[in-house]
Amino acid sequence: MATDQPTEHAPVDDADAAAADHYVEALRRFRGDVRMMEQVLATMIERGEPRTAEHLELMLDEYLAGRSLRKARAIIEQLDLLGVHLDPARQYEVALATATAGSAGEALTVIDRLLGEQRDPAPAQAPVVLDLLVGARRTPQAWSLFRRMRARGQAPSRDALLHLLADALRRRAAKDSVAVVAALRAAGHRLPDGRGGAIVRMLTAAGQLDRALEVLDHLEAAAADGTGAPPGDDVVGQVLEALAAQGRVDEVHARLAPLVDAGRPLSGHQRNLLLGARIAAGDLDAAWADAERMWAEACLPTGRNLEALLDLTLAAGNVARAAGVLDLLLLVGVPVGAPRSGAVLRAEMADGGLDRVLPVAAELLDRELVFDRSAARDLVERLVRARRLDDARAWLERFRTAGTLTQGRSYGSLLGALVAAGRVDDALGLLDHMVAHGVRPERADVARLVTGRLKAGDVATAERLVTAAASAGAHADEATLRELLWTHARASDVAGVDRVLDLLRASGVTPDERHDKARAWASGATPRRLEDTTTPASDPAASDGAG
């Protein structure tokens, strides 16, 4: 290819100029008839007429239009001699002629250079250039040219668009996919069956809902004018579900309205889509109205909708309605998660509905659903406070069996309440039951029970409680055992002191001189100076004469 150099022409007189113009006019008049144009050029050669760039370029254009590459190159050599550099449009034409002659690689080299220089092909050339890039799998360059063509309103070929569409789907490129579909529609090309639906599903799954709606509109328009298959029900359903999830009630309703207008009743799935949209929009009253209407018409809301309605109702603080939704979930057979059921149960118990909660709690356990631990503890505590101790024990056993409450702290309030109610044997029986099932009482609970019995003067019960707890591995703390120790010592009960010393050793405490003083006091080895002197409850040996 010649370099850019100034073209030098010999001076010509007016007659020569007139003759030259005559030949240019003749070449233009015979454009499209290569033989006549060649005849004009031959006449100029015979008469010795100089051939200017204008003559040669007219002839070059004709050869390139006919893809006569050999003859075109001969003209280009003559232009090179004149120092005339081909403009980009003619260079593109040379590349296209080269590709037609079977040298696609050579043509692409020219095209790559021109595109690198940011010189786009002419509008008539662009589709063919794009086809060459697509055919050579030059996809990035093809996308770049396609975008510029689209900005100028140029139409690519259908094959090129389908190649770009497949690439956009492979890359999950949302914007590019929509652009190609729009280009296919604008050019009146038929959309491949199934390809449009795949794009809609891809866009919906990627969260590009507005773009998915745009493509869906194209598909529906193509189906209407016969240039494409209608979108499948699964595609439309996926879009409707995405609209419902975003709470776009009006758009869901608008897409379902044609069915209603045509007299076709909405299916249960479609009605659930509307219900889901109202729930997602936070319209609690409208959602409840829809749900109640569906229930009355034997159209079951989906479990997902009921769970979402439950969350919305709880957030609004409507405990009664939330309990109703929980009942529906259980009735439908939806496995309710512990966070949701627990939130309803706690809210209803706080509202004073303990008796309303118990049947629901029983239903959850009967269905072997995971029970919320916080709600279970709250239920037992409320039964204890209501002095329904037998009920509390029965529910504790159910929760233990279900694996909900298996730790000793859940039993502390009931143990204390049984002892306070004078049902010591029941408390000891509960401790034995706990031991048998590997439930360890809390040391703090044991200390509180023992201290209370000692203050009440019920030493035997206190010791029985300590012994029963120790057998479960919940040894009382040293302070509690020391208080029991001195209680026996003050009563001169040596055997009792020895039993408590054994309990101390079992808890990991080695008796020292303080404990020896308690035994000496119990045995009478320690002299009492003043028989009427009241010794401190915590350590009688510390009083006068206790040494």
MIZAFI-194483 format. One record per residue (C-alpha): x, y, z; residue number from 1. Coordinates in Angstrom, 1 decimal. Layout:
<nodes>
<<X,Y,Z>,NUM>,
...
</nodes>
This chain:
<nodes>
<<0.0,0.0,0.0>,1>,
<<1.5,3.4,-1.0>,2>,
<<2.5,5.9,1.7>,3>,
<<0.8,9.3,2.0>,4>,
<<2.8,11.6,-0.4>,5>,
<<1.7,14.7,-2.3>,6>,
<<0.6,14.0,-5.8>,7>,
<<2.4,16.1,-8.5>,8>,
<<0.6,16.8,-11.8>,9>,
<<2.1,18.3,-14.9>,10>,
<<0.5,21.6,-15.9>,11>,
<<-2.2,21.2,-18.5>,12>,
<<-3.9,23.7,-20.7>,13>,
<<-7.6,24.3,-20.9>,14>,
<<-8.0,21.9,-23.9>,15>,
<<-6.4,19.1,-21.9>,16>,
<<-8.6,19.8,-18.9>,17>,
<<-11.7,19.7,-21.1>,18>,
<<-10.6,16.3,-22.5>,19>,
<<-9.9,14.9,-19.0>,20>,
<<-13.3,16.0,-17.9>,21>,
<<-14.7,14.3,-20.9>,22>,
<<-13.1,11.0,-19.9>,23>,
<<-14.3,11.3,-16.3>,24>,
<<-17.8,11.9,-17.5>,25>,
<<-17.6,8.9,-19.7>,26>,
<<-16.4,6.7,-16.9>,27>,
<<-19.2,7.9,-14.7>,28>,
<<-21.8,7.4,-17.4>,29>,
<<-20.7,3.8,-18.0>,30>,
<<-20.5,2.9,-14.3>,31>,
<<-21.8,-0.6,-13.8>,32>,
<<-20.6,-1.7,-17.2>,33>,
<<-17.0,-2.7,-16.6>,34>,
<<-16.3,-3.5,-20.3>,35>,
<<-17.3,0.0,-21.5>,36>,
<<-15.3,1.6,-18.7>,37>,
<<-12.3,-0.5,-19.6>,38>,
<<-12.8,0.7,-23.2>,39>,
<<-12.7,4.3,-22.1>,40>,
<<-9.5,3.7,-20.2>,41>,
<<-8.0,1.9,-23.2>,42>,
<<-8.9,4.9,-25.4>,43>,
<<-7.0,7.2,-23.0>,44>,
<<-4.0,5.0,-23.2>,45>,
<<-4.1,4.9,-27.1>,46>,
<<-4.3,8.7,-27.2>,47>,
<<-1.7,9.2,-24.6>,48>,
<<-4.0,10.9,-22.3>,49>,
<<-2.7,11.2,-18.7>,50>,
<<-4.7,9.1,-16.2>,51>,
<<-5.4,11.0,-13.0>,52>,
<<-6.4,9.8,-9.6>,53>,
<<-10.0,10.5,-10.4>,54>,
<<-10.0,8.2,-13.5>,55>,
<<-8.2,5.5,-11.6>,56>,
<<-10.4,5.7,-8.5>,57>,
<<-13.5,5.4,-10.7>,58>,
<<-12.1,2.3,-12.3>,59>,
<<-10.9,0.9,-8.9>,60>,
<<-14.4,1.3,-7.5>,61>,
<<-15.8,-0.7,-10.3>,62>,
<<-13.3,-3.5,-10.0>,63>,
<<-13.9,-3.6,-6.2>,64>,
<<-17.6,-3.7,-6.6>,65>,
<<-17.2,-6.7,-8.9>,66>,
<<-14.6,-8.2,-6.5>,67>,
<<-12.0,-8.3,-9.3>,68>,
<<-9.1,-8.3,-6.9>,69>,
<<-6.3,-8.8,-9.5>,70>,
<<-7.5,-5.9,-11.7>,71>,
<<-8.1,-3.8,-8.6>,72>,
<<-4.6,-4.3,-7.4>,73>,
<<-3.2,-3.2,-10.8>,74>,
<<-5.1,0.0,-10.4>,75>,
<<-3.8,0.4,-6.8>,76>,
<<-0.3,0.1,-8.1>,77>,
<<-0.9,2.9,-10.5>,78>,
<<-2.4,5.0,-7.8>,79>,
<<0.7,4.3,-5.7>,80>,
<<2.9,5.7,-8.5>,81>,
<<0.8,8.8,-8.4>,82>,
<<1.3,9.0,-4.6>,83>,
<<-2.4,8.6,-3.9>,84>,
<<-3.2,6.8,-0.7>,85>,
<<-6.5,4.9,-0.6>,86>,
<<-9.2,6.2,1.8>,87>,
<<-10.5,3.9,4.5>,88>,
<<-13.7,3.0,2.6>,89>,
<<-11.7,1.8,-0.4>,90>,
<<-9.3,-0.1,1.9>,91>,
<<-12.3,-1.9,3.4>,92>,
<<-13.5,-2.7,-0.1>,93>,
<<-10.1,-4.2,-0.9>,94>,
<<-10.3,-6.3,2.3>,95>,
<<-13.7,-7.6,1.4>,96>,
<<-12.6,-8.4,-2.1>,97>,
<<-9.6,-10.2,-0.7>,98>,
<<-11.9,-12.2,1.6>,99>,
<<-14.1,-13.1,-1.4>,100>,
<<-11.0,-14.3,-3.2>,101>,
<<-10.4,-16.8,-0.4>,102>,
<<-7.7,-14.9,1.6>,103>,
<<-9.7,-14.2,4.8>,104>,
<<-6.6,-14.0,6.9>,105>,
<<-5.1,-11.3,4.7>,106>,
<<-8.4,-9.4,4.8>,107>,
<<-8.7,-9.6,8.5>,108>,
<<-5.2,-8.2,8.9>,109>,
<<-6.3,-5.1,7.0>,110>,
<<-9.6,-4.9,8.9>,111>,
<<-7.7,-5.2,12.3>,112>,
<<-5.5,-2.3,11.3>,113>,
<<-8.3,-0.1,10.3>,114>,
<<-10.3,-0.8,13.4>,115>,
<<-7.2,-0.2,15.5>,116>,
<<-7.0,3.2,13.8>,117>,
<<-10.6,3.7,14.8>,118>,
<<-11.7,3.9,11.2>,119>,
<<-15.1,2.2,10.9>,120>,
<<-16.4,0.7,7.6>,121>,
<<-19.1,2.5,5.7>,122>,
<<-22.7,1.7,6.5>,123>,
<<-23.0,-0.7,3.5>,124>,
<<-19.7,-2.4,4.4>,125>,
<<-20.3,-2.8,8.2>,126>,
<<-22.5,-5.9,8.1>,127>,
<<-20.1,-7.7,5.8>,128>,
<<-17.1,-6.7,8.0>,129>,
<<-19.0,-7.9,11.1>,130>,
<<-19.7,-11.2,9.4>,131>,
<<-16.0,-11.7,8.7>,132>,
<<-15.2,-11.0,12.3>,133>,
<<-17.8,-13.3,13.6>,134>,
<<-16.7,-16.1,11.1>,135>,
<<-13.1,-15.7,12.3>,136>,
<<-14.3,-15.9,16.0>,137>,
<<-13.0,-12.4,16.6>,138>,
<<-15.8,-12.0,19.2>,139>,
<<-14.4,-9.0,21.1>,140>,
<<-13.8,-7.0,17.9>,141>,
<<-17.2,-8.1,16.6>,142>,
<<-19.0,-6.8,19.8>,143>,
<<-17.1,-3.5,19.5>,144>,
<<-18.2,-3.0,15.9>,145>,
<<-21.8,-4.2,16.7>,146>,
<<-22.2,-1.6,19.4>,147>,
<<-21.0,1.2,17.1>,148>,
<<-23.3,-0.1,14.3>,149>,
<<-26.2,-0.1,16.7>,150>,
<<-25.5,3.4,17.8>,151>,
<<-25.7,4.5,14.2>,152>,
<<-28.8,2.4,13.5>,153>,
<<-27.0,0.0,11.2>,154>,
<<-28.5,-3.5,10.9>,155>,
<<-26.2,-6.6,11.2>,156>,
<<-27.0,-9.9,9.5>,157>,
<<-29.1,-12.4,11.3>,158>,
<<-26.2,-14.9,11.5>,159>,
<<-24.0,-12.4,13.1>,160>,
<<-26.7,-11.5,15.6>,161>,
<<-27.3,-15.1,16.5>,162>,
<<-23.6,-15.6,17.1>,163>,
<<-23.4,-12.6,19.3>,164>,
<<-26.6,-13.8,21.2>,165>,
<<-25.0,-17.2,21.9>,166>,
<<-21.9,-15.5,23.2>,167>,
<<-23.9,-13.1,25.4>,168>,
<<-25.8,-16.1,26.9>,169>,
<<-22.6,-17.9,27.5>,170>,
<<-21.2,-14.9,29.3>,171>,
<<-24.5,-14.2,31.1>,172>,
<<-24.1,-10.6,29.8>,173>,
<<-27.4,-9.0,30.6>,174>,
<<-27.1,-5.7,28.7>,175>,
<<-25.6,-7.4,25.6>,176>,
<<-28.3,-10.0,25.5>,177>,
<<-31.1,-7.4,25.5>,178>,
<<-29.3,-5.3,22.8>,179>,
<<-29.0,-8.3,20.4>,180>,
<<-32.7,-9.2,21.0>,181>,
<<-33.7,-5.7,20.3>,182>,
<<-31.5,-5.7,17.1>,183>,
<<-33.1,-8.9,15.9>,184>,
<<-36.6,-7.4,16.4>,185>,
<<-35.7,-4.1,14.8>,186>,
<<-34.4,-5.9,11.7>,187>,
<<-37.5,-8.1,11.5>,188>,
<<-35.5,-11.3,12.0>,189>,
<<-37.1,-14.3,13.6>,190>,
<<-36.1,-15.1,17.1>,191>,
<<-34.9,-18.7,17.5>,192>,
<<-37.4,-20.8,19.4>,193>,
<<-36.3,-21.3,23.0>,194>,
<<-33.4,-18.8,22.8>,195>,
<<-35.5,-15.9,24.0>,196>,
<<-36.9,-17.9,26.9>,197>,
<<-33.3,-18.8,28.0>,198>,
<<-32.4,-15.1,28.0>,199>,
<<-35.4,-14.2,30.2>,200>,
<<-34.6,-17.0,32.6>,201>,
<<-30.9,-15.9,32.8>,202>,
<<-31.8,-12.3,33.3>,203>,
<<-34.4,-13.1,36.0>,204>,
<<-32.0,-15.4,37.9>,205>,
<<-29.3,-12.6,37.7>,206>,
<<-31.8,-10.1,39.3>,207>,
<<-32.0,-8.1,36.1>,208>,
<<-35.8,-8.1,36.2>,209>,
<<-36.5,-4.9,34.2>,210>,
<<-34.3,-6.2,31.4>,211>,
<<-36.0,-9.6,31.6>,212>,
<<-39.4,-7.8,31.2>,213>,
<<-38.0,-5.9,28.1>,214>,
<<-37.0,-9.2,26.5>,215>,
<<-40.3,-10.8,27.4>,216>,
<<-42.1,-7.9,25.7>,217>,
<<-40.1,-8.5,22.6>,218>,
<<-41.0,-12.2,22.7>,219>,
<<-44.7,-11.5,23.0>,220>,
<<-44.5,-8.9,20.2>,221>,
<<-42.7,-11.4,18.0>,222>,
<<-45.3,-14.0,18.7>,223>,
<<-48.0,-11.5,17.8>,224>,
<<-46.5,-10.6,14.4>,225>,
<<-45.4,-14.2,13.6>,226>,
<<-41.6,-13.6,13.8>,227>,
<<-41.2,-15.8,16.9>,228>,
<<-42.7,-18.4,19.2>,229>,
<<-44.6,-17.3,22.2>,230>,
<<-42.8,-17.4,25.5>,231>,
<<-43.4,-20.6,27.5>,232>,
<<-45.6,-20.6,30.6>,233>,
<<-42.5,-21.5,32.7>,234>,
<<-40.8,-18.3,31.4>,235>,
<<-43.8,-16.1,32.2>,236>,
<<-44.2,-17.8,35.5>,237>,
<<-40.6,-17.2,36.5>,238>,
<<-41.0,-13.5,35.7>,239>,
<<-44.2,-13.3,37.6>,240>,
<<-42.6,-14.9,40.6>,241>,
<<-39.7,-12.4,40.5>,242>,
<<-42.2,-9.5,40.3>,243>,
<<-44.2,-10.9,43.2>,244>,
<<-41.0,-11.3,45.3>,245>,
<<-40.3,-7.6,44.8>,246>,
<<-43.9,-6.6,45.7>,247>,
<<-44.7,-5.2,42.3>,248>,
<<-48.4,-5.9,42.7>,249>,
<<-49.7,-3.7,39.9>,250>,
<<-47.4,-5.4,37.3>,251>,
<<-48.3,-8.9,38.5>,252>,
<<-52.0,-7.9,38.3>,253>,
<<-51.5,-6.3,34.8>,254>,
<<-50.0,-9.5,33.4>,255>,
<<-52.8,-11.6,34.9>,256>,
<<-55.6,-9.3,33.8>,257>,
<<-55.9,-10.6,30.3>,258>,
<<-56.7,-14.0,31.7>,259>,
<<-59.4,-12.6,33.9>,260>,
<<-60.8,-10.4,31.0>,261>,
<<-60.9,-13.6,28.8>,262>,
<<-63.1,-15.2,31.5>,263>,
<<-60.4,-17.7,32.5>,264>,
<<-60.3,-18.2,36.3>,265>,
<<-56.9,-17.8,37.9>,266>,
<<-55.1,-20.9,39.0>,267>,
<<-54.1,-21.5,42.5>,268>,
<<-50.5,-20.8,41.5>,269>,
<<-51.5,-17.5,40.0>,270>,
<<-53.5,-16.5,43.0>,271>,
<<-50.6,-17.3,45.2>,272>,
<<-48.4,-15.1,43.1>,273>,
<<-50.8,-12.1,43.7>,274>,
<<-50.9,-13.0,47.4>,275>,
<<-47.1,-13.2,47.5>,276>,
<<-46.8,-9.8,45.8>,277>,
<<-49.1,-8.2,48.4>,278>,
<<-47.1,-9.7,51.2>,279>,
<<-43.8,-8.5,49.7>,280>,
<<-45.3,-5.0,49.3>,281>,
<<-46.1,-5.0,53.1>,282>,
<<-49.9,-4.6,52.5>,283>,
<<-51.0,-6.6,55.4>,284>,
<<-54.8,-5.9,55.2>,285>,
<<-54.9,-6.7,51.4>,286>,
<<-52.8,-9.9,52.0>,287>,
<<-55.1,-11.1,54.7>,288>,
<<-58.2,-10.4,52.6>,289>,
<<-56.7,-12.4,49.8>,290>,
<<-55.6,-15.3,52.1>,291>,
<<-59.1,-15.5,53.7>,292>,
<<-60.8,-15.4,50.4>,293>,
<<-58.6,-18.2,49.1>,294>,
<<-59.1,-20.3,52.2>,295>,
<<-62.9,-19.8,51.9>,296>,
<<-62.7,-21.0,48.3>,297>,
<<-60.6,-24.1,49.1>,298>,
<<-57.6,-22.6,47.4>,299>,
<<-54.7,-23.2,49.8>,300>,
<<-52.0,-20.5,50.2>,301>,
<<-48.5,-22.0,49.7>,302>,
<<-46.3,-22.6,52.7>,303>,
<<-43.9,-19.9,51.6>,304>,
<<-46.7,-17.4,51.4>,305>,
<<-48.1,-18.4,54.9>,306>,
<<-44.6,-18.1,56.4>,307>,
<<-44.1,-14.7,54.9>,308>,
<<-47.6,-13.7,56.0>,309>,
<<-46.7,-14.9,59.5>,310>,
<<-43.6,-12.8,59.5>,311>,
<<-45.5,-9.7,58.3>,312>,
<<-48.2,-10.2,60.9>,313>,
<<-45.7,-10.6,63.8>,314>,
<<-43.9,-7.5,62.6>,315>,
<<-47.3,-5.6,62.8>,316>,
<<-47.8,-6.9,66.4>,317>,
<<-51.0,-8.7,65.6>,318>,
<<-50.6,-11.8,67.9>,319>,
<<-54.1,-13.2,67.3>,320>,
<<-53.6,-13.2,63.5>,321>,
<<-50.1,-14.6,63.8>,322>,
<<-51.5,-17.5,65.9>,323>,
<<-54.1,-18.1,63.2>,324>,
<<-51.4,-18.3,60.5>,325>,
<<-49.4,-20.7,62.7>,326>,
<<-52.5,-22.9,63.0>,327>,
<<-52.9,-22.8,59.2>,328>,
<<-49.3,-23.8,58.7>,329>,
<<-49.8,-26.8,61.0>,330>,
<<-53.1,-27.7,59.4>,331>,
<<-51.6,-27.6,55.9>,332>,
<<-48.7,-29.7,57.1>,333>,
<<-45.9,-27.2,56.5>,334>,
<<-42.9,-27.9,58.8>,335>,
<<-42.7,-24.6,60.8>,336>,
<<-39.2,-23.6,61.8>,337>,
<<-38.4,-23.0,65.5>,338>,
<<-37.8,-19.2,65.1>,339>,
<<-41.2,-18.6,63.7>,340>,
<<-43.2,-20.9,66.0>,341>,
<<-41.2,-19.7,69.0>,342>,
<<-42.0,-16.0,68.1>,343>,
<<-45.7,-16.7,68.0>,344>,
<<-45.8,-18.8,71.2>,345>,
<<-43.8,-16.2,73.1>,346>,
<<-46.0,-13.4,71.8>,347>,
<<-49.2,-15.2,72.7>,348>,
<<-47.9,-16.1,76.2>,349>,
<<-47.0,-12.5,76.8>,350>,
<<-50.5,-11.7,75.8>,351>,
<<-51.8,-13.9,78.5>,352>,
<<-52.8,-16.8,76.4>,353>,
<<-51.1,-19.7,78.2>,354>,
<<-54.0,-22.1,77.6>,355>,
<<-54.2,-21.2,73.9>,356>,
<<-50.5,-21.9,73.6>,357>,
<<-50.5,-25.4,75.1>,358>,
<<-52.5,-27.1,72.2>,359>,
<<-50.2,-25.5,69.6>,360>,
<<-47.1,-26.6,71.5>,361>,
<<-48.5,-30.1,71.8>,362>,
<<-49.1,-30.1,68.0>,363>,
<<-45.5,-29.0,67.3>,364>,
<<-44.1,-31.7,69.5>,365>,
<<-46.5,-34.3,68.1>,366>,
<<-45.3,-33.5,64.6>,367>,
<<-41.7,-33.9,65.9>,368>,
<<-40.9,-30.3,64.8>,369>,
<<-37.9,-28.5,66.3>,370>,
<<-39.2,-26.5,69.3>,371>,
<<-37.8,-23.1,70.2>,372>,
<<-35.8,-23.5,73.5>,373>,
<<-36.6,-20.0,74.7>,374>,
<<-40.3,-20.5,74.2>,375>,
<<-40.1,-23.9,75.9>,376>,
<<-38.4,-22.4,79.0>,377>,
<<-40.9,-19.6,79.0>,378>,
<<-43.8,-22.0,78.9>,379>,
<<-42.5,-24.1,81.8>,380>,
<<-41.7,-20.9,83.9>,381>,
<<-45.3,-19.6,83.4>,382>,
<<-46.8,-22.9,84.4>,383>,
<<-44.6,-22.9,87.6>,384>,
<<-45.7,-19.3,88.4>,385>,
<<-49.3,-20.3,87.8>,386>,
<<-48.7,-23.1,90.4>,387>,
<<-49.5,-25.7,87.8>,388>,
<<-46.6,-27.8,89.0>,389>,
<<-47.7,-31.2,87.7>,390>,
<<-48.3,-29.6,84.2>,391>,
<<-44.9,-28.0,84.4>,392>,
<<-43.2,-31.4,85.2>,393>,
<<-45.2,-33.1,82.4>,394>,
<<-44.1,-30.5,79.8>,395>,
<<-40.5,-30.6,81.1>,396>,
<<-40.5,-34.4,80.4>,397>,
<<-42.0,-33.8,76.9>,398>,
<<-39.3,-31.2,76.1>,399>,
<<-36.6,-33.4,77.5>,400>,
<<-37.7,-36.3,75.4>,401>,
<<-37.9,-34.1,72.3>,402>,
<<-34.3,-32.9,73.0>,403>,
<<-35.4,-29.3,73.6>,404>,
<<-34.7,-28.8,77.3>,405>,
<<-32.0,-31.3,78.5>,406>,
<<-30.1,-29.1,81.0>,407>,
<<-30.5,-28.8,84.7>,408>,
<<-31.2,-25.1,84.7>,409>,
<<-34.6,-25.7,83.1>,410>,
<<-35.6,-27.7,86.3>,411>,
<<-34.5,-25.2,88.9>,412>,
<<-37.7,-23.2,89.2>,413>,
<<-39.9,-26.3,89.4>,414>,
<<-37.7,-27.9,92.1>,415>,
<<-37.9,-24.8,94.1>,416>,
<<-41.6,-24.5,93.7>,417>,
<<-42.1,-28.1,94.7>,418>,
<<-40.1,-27.7,97.9>,419>,
<<-41.8,-24.4,98.7>,420>,
<<-45.2,-26.1,98.3>,421>,
<<-44.2,-28.7,100.8>,422>,
<<-43.9,-31.4,98.1>,423>,
<<-40.5,-32.5,99.2>,424>,
<<-40.9,-36.1,98.1>,425>,
<<-42.0,-34.9,94.7>,426>,
<<-38.9,-32.7,94.5>,427>,
<<-36.6,-35.6,95.5>,428>,
<<-38.4,-37.8,93.0>,429>,
<<-37.8,-35.2,90.3>,430>,
<<-34.1,-35.2,91.2>,431>,
<<-34.0,-39.0,91.0>,432>,
<<-35.7,-38.8,87.7>,433>,
<<-33.1,-36.3,86.5>,434>,
<<-30.3,-38.5,87.7>,435>,
<<-31.8,-41.5,85.9>,436>,
<<-31.9,-39.6,82.6>,437>,
<<-28.5,-37.9,82.9>,438>,
<<-29.8,-34.4,83.6>,439>,
<<-27.4,-32.6,86.0>,440>,
<<-29.0,-30.1,88.4>,441>,
<<-27.4,-26.6,88.6>,442>,
<<-25.3,-26.0,91.7>,443>,
<<-26.9,-22.7,92.3>,444>,
<<-30.4,-24.3,92.4>,445>,
<<-29.2,-27.0,94.8>,446>,
<<-27.6,-24.3,97.1>,447>,
<<-30.8,-22.3,97.1>,448>,
<<-33.0,-25.3,97.9>,449>,
<<-30.7,-26.5,100.7>,450>,
<<-30.3,-23.1,102.3>,451>,
<<-34.0,-22.6,102.3>,452>,
<<-34.6,-25.9,104.0>,453>,
<<-31.9,-25.2,106.6>,454>,
<<-33.5,-21.9,107.4>,455>,
<<-36.8,-23.6,107.8>,456>,
<<-35.2,-26.1,110.2>,457>,
<<-35.7,-29.0,107.9>,458>,
<<-32.2,-30.5,108.1>,459>,
<<-33.2,-34.0,106.9>,460>,
<<-34.7,-32.7,103.7>,461>,
<<-31.7,-30.4,103.1>,462>,
<<-29.4,-33.4,103.4>,463>,
<<-31.5,-35.6,101.2>,464>,
<<-31.5,-32.8,98.5>,465>,
<<-27.7,-32.5,98.7>,466>,
<<-27.2,-36.3,98.5>,467>,
<<-29.6,-36.6,95.5>,468>,
<<-27.9,-33.8,93.6>,469>,
<<-24.4,-35.2,94.3>,470>,
<<-25.5,-38.5,92.8>,471>,
<<-26.3,-36.6,89.6>,472>,
<<-22.8,-35.1,89.7>,473>,
<<-24.0,-31.7,90.9>,474>,
<<-22.1,-31.3,94.1>,475>,
<<-23.1,-28.4,96.3>,476>,
<<-20.6,-25.7,96.8>,477>,
<<-18.3,-25.7,99.9>,478>,
<<-20.2,-22.9,101.6>,479>,
<<-23.5,-24.7,101.5>,480>,
<<-22.0,-28.0,102.7>,481>,
<<-20.2,-26.2,105.5>,482>,
<<-23.4,-24.7,106.7>,483>,
<<-25.0,-28.2,106.7>,484>,
<<-21.9,-29.5,108.5>,485>,
<<-22.3,-27.0,111.4>,486>,
<<-26.0,-27.6,111.6>,487>,
<<-25.2,-31.2,112.4>,488>,
<<-22.4,-30.2,114.7>,489>,
<<-24.6,-27.9,116.7>,490>,
<<-27.0,-30.7,117.1>,491>,
<<-24.1,-33.0,118.3>,492>,
<<-24.9,-35.3,115.3>,493>,
<<-21.5,-36.9,114.7>,494>,
<<-22.9,-39.3,112.1>,495>,
<<-24.4,-36.4,110.2>,496>,
<<-21.1,-34.5,110.3>,497>,
<<-19.3,-37.6,108.9>,498>,
<<-21.9,-37.9,106.1>,499>,
<<-21.3,-34.2,105.2>,500>,
<<-17.6,-34.7,105.3>,501>,
<<-18.0,-37.6,102.8>,502>,
<<-20.0,-35.2,100.6>,503>,
<<-17.2,-32.6,100.8>,504>,
<<-14.6,-35.2,99.8>,505>,
<<-16.8,-36.3,96.9>,506>,
<<-17.1,-32.8,95.7>,507>,
<<-13.3,-32.5,95.6>,508>,
<<-12.7,-30.6,98.8>,509>,
<<-10.2,-32.0,101.3>,510>,
<<-11.3,-31.5,104.8>,511>,
<<-9.0,-29.3,106.9>,512>,
<<-8.8,-28.1,110.5>,513>,
<<-11.9,-26.0,110.1>,514>,
<<-13.9,-29.1,109.4>,515>,
<<-12.1,-31.0,112.2>,516>,
<<-13.3,-28.4,114.6>,517>,
<<-16.9,-29.0,113.5>,518>,
<<-16.5,-32.8,114.3>,519>,
<<-14.9,-32.0,117.6>,520>,
<<-17.7,-29.7,118.5>,521>,
<<-20.3,-32.4,117.5>,522>,
<<-18.5,-35.1,119.6>,523>,
<<-18.2,-32.8,122.7>,524>,
<<-14.4,-32.8,122.6>,525>,
<<-14.6,-29.0,122.5>,526>,
<<-15.5,-27.6,126.0>,527>,
<<-18.4,-25.2,126.2>,528>,
<<-17.6,-22.5,128.6>,529>,
<<-21.0,-20.9,128.5>,530>,
<<-23.7,-23.4,127.8>,531>,
<<-26.2,-20.6,127.1>,532>,
<<-23.9,-18.8,124.7>,533>,
<<-25.3,-18.8,121.1>,534>,
<<-22.5,-19.7,118.7>,535>,
<<-22.4,-18.1,115.2>,536>,
<<-24.3,-20.2,112.7>,537>,
<<-21.4,-20.2,110.2>,538>,
<<-18.7,-21.4,112.5>,539>,
<<-19.4,-22.2,116.2>,540>,
<<-15.8,-23.1,116.8>,541>,
<<-14.9,-19.5,116.3>,542>,
<<-16.7,-18.5,119.5>,543>,
<<-15.2,-18.3,122.9>,544>,
<<-14.0,-21.7,124.0>,545>,
<<-14.2,-23.2,120.5>,546>,
<<-10.6,-23.7,120.3>,547>,
</nodes>
